Amino acid sequence: MEQRKCLECGEPLRGRADQKFCSDACRNAWNNQKLGSSTNYMRKINRILKKNHSILKDLNPNDKTTTYKGVMLKQGFNFNYFTHIYKTKNGRVYYFCYDQGFSALENSKFLLVKKED
């Protein structure tokens, strides 16, 4: 009978017949390596979205205000990342980072809003 080995480190397995790893550490290491590249990509995007959300929230303490594009950019806002878009009946487009949104006005000015529940 061929001896079963841990998928991560190659150590012999003892115990259940369907066991694949010798320890939780090996199981975690194997799964982290397997999912690493896609997880890192998602982590990067989530970090950008959270930063955008934080910037919008800090600039909009009263749930509706205006600011300038330069102010947002200076704080590190990335206009390429948002969670969803909302278009009103009159055609105004709002871009949201979770519950914090922004819409372009004239002269590099932006309307900041908070989505109501």
Secondary structure in CASP SS format (residue, H / E / C, confidence):
PFRMAT SS
TARGET T0000
AUTHOR 0000-0000-0000
METHOD secondary structure of the structure
MODEL  1
M C 1.00
E C 1.00
Q C 1.00
R C 1.00
K E 1.00
C C 1.00
L C 1.00
E C 1.00
C C 1.00
G C 1.00
E C 1.00
P E 1.00
L C 1.00
R C 1.00
G C 1.00
R C 1.00
A C 1.00
D C 1.00
Q C 1.00
K C 1.00
F C 1.00
C C 1.00
S C 1.00
D H 1.00
A H 1.00
C H 1.00
R H 1.00
N H 1.00
A H 1.00
W H 1.00
N H 1.00
N H 1.00
Q H 1.00
K H 1.00
L H 1.00
G H 1.00
S H 1.00
S H 1.00
T H 1.00
N H 1.00
Y H 1.00
M H 1.00
R H 1.00
K H 1.00
I H 1.00
N H 1.00
R H 1.00
I H 1.00
L H 1.00
K H 1.00
K H 1.00
N H 1.00
H H 1.00
S H 1.00
I H 1.00
L H 1.00
K H 1.00
D H 1.00
L H 1.00
N C 1.00
P C 1.00
N C 1.00
D C 1.00
K E 1.00
T E 1.00
T E 1.00
T E 1.00
Y E 1.00
K H 1.00
G H 1.00
V H 1.00
M H 1.00
L H 1.00
K H 1.00
Q C 1.00
G C 1.00
F C 1.00
N C 1.00
F C 1.00
N C 1.00
Y C 1.00
F C 1.00
T C 1.00
H E 1.00
I E 1.00
Y E 1.00
K E 1.00
T C 1.00
K C 1.00
N C 1.00
G C 1.00
R C 1.00
V E 1.00
Y E 1.00
Y E 1.00
F E 1.00
C E 1.00
Y C 1.00
D C 1.00
Q E 1.00
G E 1.00
F E 1.00
S E 1.00
A E 1.00
L C 1.00
E C 1.00
N C 1.00
S C 1.00
K E 1.00
F E 1.00
L E 1.00
L E 1.00
V E 1.00
K E 1.00
K C 1.00
E C 1.00
D C 1.00
END
